[in-house]
Amino acid sequence: MTYDFNADEIFEMAEQIERNGAKFYRQMAENISDISVSQLFLDLAAMEDEHEKIFASMRKDLSDQERKPTVFDPEGEAALYLRALANLRVFDEEGQEDFVLPEDLPEEEKTRKVLRVAIGLEKDSIAFYLGMKELVPESLGKKKIDDIIKEEMGHVRLLSNKLSRNK
């Protein structure tokens, strides 16, 4: 069975991914002694908070057609599936607790490792949104997903710039 996800469902996932991202960045900011990187992570966490608000607002403004379920789902299983995808695939909420930097790692190496992990997670979010965009029919708000992708691409640029300066 295949699903066509509507824009409402995609924005619900985007909100969860942004919450997970903000939590990840705050946790990493606490573990990095490089003040500029720690501040970048706090800034990114704040951006993720703002993105969540933006996506919630965009979701609120969707038309009835864009909210219309694409499959018969009286038990709400599609929404549970989407939440699980958002939690397990991008900025994994449970995996964040498992991501521990070795204590004996030199600080510069620790910083580079965290930056690389963050870039990878942001790229994963872009890939996730690109894939989900393909599942959303034009009539159900497919173009609105582009806004999410552009926001995340900006994060990759910020992190990549910081990584190139920390080499």
C-alpha positions as CSV (number, residue, x, y, z in Angstrom):
1,M,0.0,0.0,0.0
2,T,1.3,3.4,-0.9
3,Y,0.5,6.7,0.7
4,D,0.1,10.2,-0.9
5,F,0.9,12.5,2.0
6,N,-0.8,15.9,2.1
7,A,0.9,19.1,3.0
8,D,-0.6,19.0,6.5
9,E,1.1,15.7,7.2
10,I,4.4,16.9,5.8
11,F,4.3,20.1,7.9
12,E,3.5,18.0,11.0
13,M,6.6,15.9,10.3
14,A,8.6,19.1,9.6
15,E,7.6,20.5,13.0
16,Q,8.8,17.3,14.7
17,I,12.1,17.3,12.8
18,E,12.7,20.9,13.8
19,R,11.9,20.2,17.5
20,N,14.4,17.3,17.3
21,G,17.0,19.5,15.6
22,A,16.7,22.2,18.2
23,K,17.2,19.7,21.0
24,F,20.2,18.2,19.2
25,Y,21.9,21.6,18.8
26,R,21.3,22.6,22.4
27,Q,22.8,19.3,23.6
28,M,25.9,19.7,21.3
29,A,26.3,23.3,22.4
30,E,26.7,22.1,26.0
31,N,29.4,19.6,24.9
32,I,31.7,21.9,22.9
33,S,34.1,24.2,24.6
34,D,34.8,26.3,21.4
35,I,32.7,29.3,22.2
36,S,32.1,30.2,18.5
37,V,30.9,26.7,17.6
38,S,28.8,26.4,20.8
39,Q,27.2,29.8,19.9
40,L,26.6,28.7,16.3
41,F,24.7,25.6,17.7
42,L,22.6,27.8,20.0
43,D,21.9,30.0,17.1
44,L,20.9,27.0,15.0
45,A,18.7,25.7,17.8
46,A,16.9,29.1,17.9
47,M,16.5,28.9,14.1
48,E,15.1,25.5,14.4
49,D,12.6,26.9,17.0
50,E,11.7,29.6,14.5
51,H,11.3,27.1,11.6
52,E,9.0,25.0,13.8
53,K,6.8,28.1,14.3
54,I,6.9,29.0,10.6
55,F,5.9,25.5,9.6
56,A,3.2,25.5,12.3
57,S,1.9,28.8,10.8
58,M,2.1,27.5,7.3
59,R,0.3,24.4,8.4
60,K,-2.4,26.5,10.1
61,D,-2.9,28.4,6.8
62,L,-3.5,25.3,4.7
63,S,-6.8,25.0,2.9
64,D,-9.2,22.3,3.6
65,Q,-8.1,20.6,0.4
66,E,-4.5,20.6,1.6
67,R,-5.5,19.0,4.9
68,K,-7.8,16.4,3.2
69,P,-6.6,12.8,4.0
70,T,-5.4,11.0,0.9
71,V,-6.3,7.6,2.2
72,F,-9.0,6.1,4.4
73,D,-7.4,6.1,7.8
74,P,-10.0,6.0,10.7
75,E,-7.4,4.9,13.2
76,G,-4.9,7.7,12.4
77,E,-2.1,5.2,11.5
78,A,-0.7,7.5,8.8
79,A,0.0,10.2,11.3
80,L,1.6,7.8,13.7
81,Y,3.8,6.5,10.8
82,L,4.8,10.0,9.9
83,R,5.7,10.9,13.5
84,A,7.8,7.7,13.7
85,L,9.6,8.6,10.5
86,A,10.4,12.1,11.7
87,N,11.7,10.8,15.0
88,L,13.7,7.9,13.6
89,R,15.1,9.2,10.3
90,V,16.2,12.8,10.8
91,F,17.6,14.3,14.0
92,D,16.7,11.0,15.7
93,E,15.2,12.0,19.1
94,E,16.3,8.8,20.8
95,G,19.7,8.6,19.0
96,Q,20.6,12.0,20.4
97,E,21.0,10.5,23.9
98,D,23.3,7.8,22.3
99,F,25.5,10.4,20.6
100,V,28.3,10.8,23.1
101,L,31.7,12.3,22.2
102,P,34.7,10.4,23.6
103,E,36.2,12.3,26.6
104,D,39.7,11.7,25.4
105,L,39.1,13.2,22.0
106,P,41.1,16.4,21.5
107,E,38.8,19.4,21.6
108,E,39.5,20.5,18.0
109,E,38.7,17.0,16.7
110,K,35.6,16.9,18.8
111,T,34.4,20.2,17.3
112,R,35.1,19.0,13.8
113,K,33.3,15.7,14.5
114,V,30.2,17.4,15.8
115,L,30.1,19.9,12.9
116,R,30.4,16.9,10.4
117,V,27.6,15.1,12.2
118,A,25.4,18.2,12.2
119,I,26.0,18.7,8.4
120,G,25.1,15.1,7.8
121,L,21.9,15.5,9.8
122,E,21.0,18.6,7.9
123,K,21.7,16.9,4.6
124,D,19.5,14.0,5.7
125,S,16.7,16.4,6.5
126,I,17.0,17.9,3.0
127,A,16.9,14.4,1.4
128,F,14.0,13.5,3.6
129,Y,12.0,16.6,2.5
130,L,12.9,16.1,-1.1
131,G,11.7,12.5,-0.9
132,M,8.5,13.5,0.9
133,K,7.9,16.3,-1.6
134,E,7.6,13.7,-4.3
135,L,4.8,12.1,-2.4
136,V,2.7,15.2,-2.1
137,P,0.5,15.9,-5.1
138,E,0.6,19.4,-6.6
139,S,-3.0,20.0,-5.6
140,L,-2.2,19.3,-2.0
141,G,0.5,21.9,-1.5
142,K,3.7,20.3,-3.0
143,K,5.4,23.6,-3.7
144,K,5.2,24.6,0.0
145,I,7.7,21.9,0.8
146,D,10.4,23.9,-1.1
147,D,10.3,26.5,1.7
148,I,11.4,23.8,4.2
149,I,14.2,22.6,1.9
150,K,15.6,26.2,1.4
151,E,15.7,26.7,5.2
152,E,17.7,23.5,5.8
153,M,20.1,24.3,2.9
154,G,21.0,27.5,4.7
155,H,22.0,25.5,7.8
156,V,24.3,23.3,5.7
157,R,26.0,26.5,4.4
158,L,26.5,27.9,8.0
159,L,27.9,24.6,9.3
160,S,30.1,24.0,6.3
161,N,31.6,27.5,6.6
162,K,32.3,26.9,10.3
163,L,33.9,23.5,9.5
164,S,36.2,25.0,6.8
165,R,37.4,27.7,9.3
166,N,38.1,25.0,12.0
167,K,40.4,22.9,9.9
